[in-house]
């Protein structure tokens, strides 16, 4: 069963992706698009780290 950390991280990642998509779709200024993209990349790194931690637990 997913931990609270996993649930929280995936929720935050989903929000970041949605914010980025919204910025692109509405034609936001380049700074806003860049900021939201950077947030997605940060959260993706966190998700990747979580996957690596889970992989390390695998028997």
C-alpha positions as CSV (number, residue, x, y, z in Angstrom):
1,X,0.0,0.0,0.0
2,X,1.4,3.5,-0.8
3,X,2.8,5.5,2.0
4,X,1.6,8.9,2.9
5,X,4.9,10.3,1.5
6,X,4.1,8.6,-1.8
7,X,0.6,9.9,-2.0
8,X,1.7,13.4,-1.1
9,X,4.5,13.4,-3.6
10,X,2.3,12.2,-6.4
11,X,-0.3,14.8,-5.6
12,X,2.2,17.6,-5.6
13,X,3.7,16.3,-8.9
14,X,0.2,16.2,-10.5
15,X,-0.5,19.8,-9.4
16,X,2.9,20.9,-10.8
17,X,2.2,19.3,-14.2
18,X,-1.3,20.8,-14.3
19,X,0.1,24.3,-13.4
20,X,2.6,23.9,-16.2
21,X,0.0,22.8,-18.7
22,X,-2.3,25.7,-17.7
23,X,0.6,28.2,-18.2
24,X,1.4,26.8,-21.7
25,X,-2.3,26.6,-22.7
26,X,-3.1,30.2,-21.6
27,X,0.0,31.6,-23.3
28,X,1.5,32.8,-20.0
29,X,4.6,35.0,-20.1
30,X,7.8,33.1,-20.6
31,X,8.9,33.6,-17.0
32,X,5.8,31.9,-15.7
33,X,6.1,29.0,-18.1
34,X,9.8,28.6,-17.1
35,X,8.9,28.8,-13.4
36,X,6.2,26.1,-13.7
37,X,8.4,23.9,-15.9
38,X,11.2,24.1,-13.3
39,X,8.7,23.1,-10.6
40,X,7.7,20.0,-12.7
41,X,11.4,19.1,-13.2
42,X,12.0,19.4,-9.5
43,X,9.0,17.3,-8.6
44,X,10.0,14.7,-11.3
45,X,13.4,14.4,-9.7
46,X,11.7,13.7,-6.4
47,X,9.5,11.1,-8.0
48,X,12.5,9.5,-9.6
49,X,14.3,9.4,-6.3
50,X,11.3,7.7,-4.7
51,X,11.3,5.1,-7.5
52,X,15.0,4.4,-6.8
53,X,14.4,4.1,-3.1
54,X,11.6,1.6,-3.8
55,X,13.7,-0.3,-6.3
56,X,16.5,-0.6,-3.6
57,X,14.0,-2.3,-1.3
58,X,13.1,-4.9,-3.9
59,X,14.3,-8.4,-2.9
